[in-house]
């Protein structure tokens, strides 16, 4: 959505899932966002079901919608609502709209291409604003929080979903010969994000309160999927680790980089796609804040 590192879809900071930005990597990022939605569909649905709405919203805004994981979960959860999906990426928005048409939901989805750091679009007065893994990419999140507060209808709800970090996939003793590789990659990624994604890991509860929101509820969702795992999990791991490599390659020892490249080589017998011990492990924290 803003000026995030190109390896930050999850950031999913890289957690590839949610860098809502440049189209130069739109296809690769869109695939990760779609896989994130598929693999974590149950967890996303549990978040939307948990939201402390006072009445079913009729107008929802999805800030930094990507390819629509939140948009479609919200449409399912609130069958009488319409969603305005906002992103900087024309490619992501086009993909989202095509999904909506295929699902027969195009009349309930409106897309807005906008860089929220540059200019705030006219979003009317929504009952619910949803921002999943997008707030930490804002150049000036305080300004975004104020704008969301002023945009919401009085009594409206703002749901901020943030990731604990890039998901983990490998056992601690993997891969053979370089055990602990994934943890060393994560340590390098954390250092990268400390420099390039300064708002990742921010205390959004205190930020929301300072803006004038009343925190109505907070929840952390723990994800631990598999094994056994689906084919989608293998592709999710492959694409996620590929994106992580772009941020950590220069910080890794040569032996670690070689081992990582073997995992990413789909023709190698050591490819991550050939492992039967993959899991998806991560956390997401949700803040539900009301405009009083």
C-alpha positions in Angstrom: 0.0 0.0 0.0 2.9 2.3 0.6 6.6 2.1 0.3 7.2 -1.3 1.6 10.1 -3.5 0.8 9.4 -5.7 -2.3 9.7 -8.7 -0.1 6.9 -7.9 2.2 3.8 -9.5 1.2 3.4 -11.5 4.3 5.6 -9.4 5.7 3.6 -11.3 5.8 7.4 -7.9 5.9 8.3 -9.7 4.4 5.3 -11.9 5.1 4.6 -11.9 1.5 1.2 -11.5 1.9 0.7 -8.2 2.2 2.8 -5.7 0.7 0.2 -3.8 -1.2 2.3 -1.9 -3.6 4.3 -1.9 -6.8 3.0 -3.8 -9.7 6.6 -4.7 -10.8 6.2 -7.9 -8.9 2.4 -8.2 -9.1 2.1 -11.7 -10.4 4.5 -13.3 -7.8 2.9 -11.3 -5.0 -0.6 -12.0 -6.1 0.1 -15.7 -6.1 1.3 -15.5 -2.5 -1.7 -13.5 -1.4 -4.0 -16.0 -3.1 -2.2 -18.9 -1.3 -2.4 -17.0 2.0 -6.1 -16.7 1.6 -6.5 -20.4 0.7 -4.3 -21.9 3.3 -5.5 -19.6 6.1 -9.2 -19.3 5.1 -10.4 -20.9 8.3 -8.4 -18.5 10.5 -9.5 -15.5 8.5 -13.1 -16.6 8.9 -12.7 -17.0 12.6 -11.5 -13.4 12.8 -14.5 -12.0 10.9 -16.9 -14.1 13.0 -15.3 -12.7 16.2 -15.7 -9.0 15.3 -17.8 -7.3 17.9 -20.2 -5.6 15.5 -23.4 -4.1 17.1 -25.3 -4.6 13.9 -24.4 -6.2 10.6 -22.5 -3.5 8.6 -23.9 -2.5 5.2 -20.8 -0.6 4.0 -17.3 -2.0 4.6 -13.9 -0.7 3.5 -10.9 -3.0 3.1 -7.8 -0.9 3.2 -4.9 -2.6 1.5 -7.1 -5.3 0.1 -4.5 -7.2 -2.0 -6.2 -9.8 -4.0 -9.2 -10.0 -1.7 -8.7 -12.4 1.2 -10.4 -10.1 3.6 -12.8 -8.7 1.1 -14.4 -12.2 0.4 -14.3 -13.3 4.0 -16.2 -10.2 5.0 -18.7 -10.6 2.1 -19.4 -14.1 3.3 -19.6 -13.1 7.0 -22.0 -10.1 6.2 -24.2 -11.2 3.3 -26.0 -7.9 3.1 -22.9 -5.7 3.0 -21.0 -4.1 0.1 -17.2 -3.8 0.3 -15.1 -1.0 -1.1 -11.7 -2.6 -1.7 -8.7 -0.1 -1.7 -5.2 -0.8 -2.9 -2.4 0.8 -4.8 -2.0 -2.1 -7.1 -4.1 -2.1 -10.3 -3.2 -5.7 -10.9 -4.4 -6.8 -7.4 -7.6 -4.9 -7.9 -8.2 -6.4 -11.3 -7.6 -9.9 -9.9 -10.0 -9.2 -7.0 -12.7 -8.0 -9.4 -12.4 -11.0 -11.6 -12.8 -13.3 -8.6 -15.9 -11.3 -7.6 -17.4 -11.7 -11.0 -16.7 -15.4 -11.0 -18.4 -15.8 -7.6 -21.4 -13.7 -8.7 -20.5 -11.0 -6.2 -19.5 -8.1 -8.5 -22.5 -6.1 -7.5 -21.3 -6.0 -3.9 -17.7 -5.1 -4.6 -16.3 -1.6 -5.5 -12.6 -1.1 -6.2 -10.6 2.0 -5.5 -7.0 2.4 -6.6 -5.3 4.8 -4.3 -2.0 5.4 -2.5 -3.2 6.3 1.0 0.1 8.0 1.8 -0.5 10.4 -1.1 -4.2 11.2 -1.1 -7.2 9.9 0.8 -10.1 8.8 -1.6 -13.7 9.5 -0.9 -14.9 6.3 0.9 -18.2 7.7 2.1 -19.0 6.7 5.8 -18.4 3.0 6.2 -19.7 1.0 9.2 -16.6 -1.2 9.3 -13.0 -0.6 8.1 -10.7 -3.6 7.8 -6.9 -3.3 7.5 -5.1 -6.6 7.4 -1.3 -6.5 7.4 -1.4 -3.1 5.8 -1.0 -0.5 8.6 2.7 -1.2 9.2 3.4 -0.3 5.5 2.0 3.2 5.9 4.6 6.0 5.7 2.6 7.9 8.3 0.2 5.5 10.2 -0.9 8.2 12.7 -2.4 10.1 9.8 -4.0 7.0 8.4 -5.6 6.3 11.8 -7.0 9.8 12.0 -8.5 9.5 8.6 -10.0 6.2 9.3 -11.5 7.6 12.6 -13.0 10.6 10.7 -14.3 8.4 7.8 -16.1 5.8 10.0 -19.7 6.4 10.9 -20.1 7.2 14.6 -20.1 3.9 16.5 -18.4 2.2 13.5 -15.7 -0.4 14.0 -12.1 -0.5 12.8 -10.5 -3.9 12.7 -6.7 -3.9 12.5 -5.1 -7.3 11.8 -1.3 -7.6 12.0 1.1 -10.5 11.7 3.6 -11.6 14.2 6.0 -12.1 11.3 6.8 -14.3 8.4 5.3 -17.7 8.8 7.5 -20.7 9.6 7.3 -23.9 7.6 10.3 -26.2 8.4 11.0 -28.4 11.4 13.8 -27.1 13.7 16.2 -29.8 12.6 15.7 -29.1 8.9 17.2 -29.1 6.4 19.7 -32.0 6.7 23.2 -30.6 7.1 22.0 -27.1 8.0 19.5 -27.5 10.9 18.0 -24.3 12.1 18.3 -22.6 8.7 14.8 -21.1 8.9 15.4 -19.5 12.2 18.6 -17.9 11.0 16.7 -16.6 7.9 14.1 -15.1 10.3 16.8 -13.4 12.4 18.3 -11.8 9.2 14.8 -10.8 8.1 14.0 -9.2 11.5 17.2 -7.1 11.1 16.1 -6.2 7.5 12.7 -5.1 8.7 14.0 -3.1 11.6 15.6 -0.9 8.9 13.0 -0.9 6.2 9.7 -1.6 7.8 9.8 0.4 11.1 6.2 0.1 12.0 6.1 -3.7 11.9 5.4 -5.0 15.4 4.0 -1.6 16.5 1.6 -1.5 19.5 -1.6 -0.7 17.5 -3.7 -0.8 20.6 -2.0 2.3 22.1 -1.9 4.0 18.7 -5.7 3.5 18.2 -6.4 4.8 21.7 -4.3 7.8 21.1 -6.3 8.6 18.0 -9.6 8.6 19.9 -10.7 5.0 19.3 -12.1 2.9 22.1 -10.5 -0.6 22.0 -13.5 -2.9 22.3 -11.6 -6.2 22.0 -8.2 -7.7 21.2 -7.4 -11.2 20.2 -4.4 -13.3 19.0 -4.9 -16.1 16.5 -2.3 -18.9 16.6 -1.9 -20.8 13.4 -0.4 -24.3 13.3 -1.4 -26.3 10.2 -0.2 -29.8 9.3 1.4 -32.1 8.7 0.0 -33.7 6.7 -0.4 -30.7 4.5 -2.2 -29.8 1.3 -0.5 -29.1 -2.0 -1.3 -25.5 -1.5 0.8 -25.4 1.7 3.8 -26.6 -0.3 3.4 -23.9 -2.9 2.8 -21.4 -0.1 6.1 -22.4 1.6 8.0 -22.3 -1.7 6.8 -18.9 -2.8 7.1 -17.4 0.7 10.7 -18.6 1.1 11.5 -17.4 -2.4 10.4 -13.9 -1.3 12.2 -14.1 1.9 15.5 -15.0 0.1 15.4 -11.6 -1.6 15.7 -9.8 1.8 18.2 -12.1 3.6 20.5 -13.5 0.9 23.4 -11.1 1.6 23.1 -11.7 5.4 23.4 -15.5 5.2 26.5 -17.6 5.4 27.4 -19.2 2.0 26.4 -22.7 3.3 23.0 -21.4 4.5 22.3 -19.8 1.1 23.2 -23.0 -0.7 20.9 -25.0 1.5 18.1 -22.4 1.0 18.6 -22.5 -2.7 18.3 -26.3 -2.7 14.9 -26.0 -0.9 13.8 -23.5 -3.6 15.0 -25.6 -6.5 11.8 -27.5 -7.6 14.0 -30.0 -9.6 16.1 -30.9 -6.5 15.3 -33.9 -4.4 15.6 -31.5 -1.4 13.0 -29.1 -2.8 10.5 -27.9 -0.2 7.8 -29.2 -2.5 9.0 -32.8 -1.8 8.9 -32.5 2.0 6.1 -34.2 3.9 6.9 -32.5 7.2 5.9 -28.9 6.4 3.7 -26.9 8.8 2.4 -23.4 8.7 3.1 -21.6 12.0 2.4 -18.0 12.6 0.2 -15.6 14.7 -2.1 -12.8 13.9 -3.3 -10.2 16.4 -6.6 -8.3 15.9 -7.6 -5.1 17.5 -11.3 -4.1 17.3 -11.6 -0.4 17.9 -14.8 1.7 17.9 -15.3 5.3 16.9 -17.1 6.6 20.0 
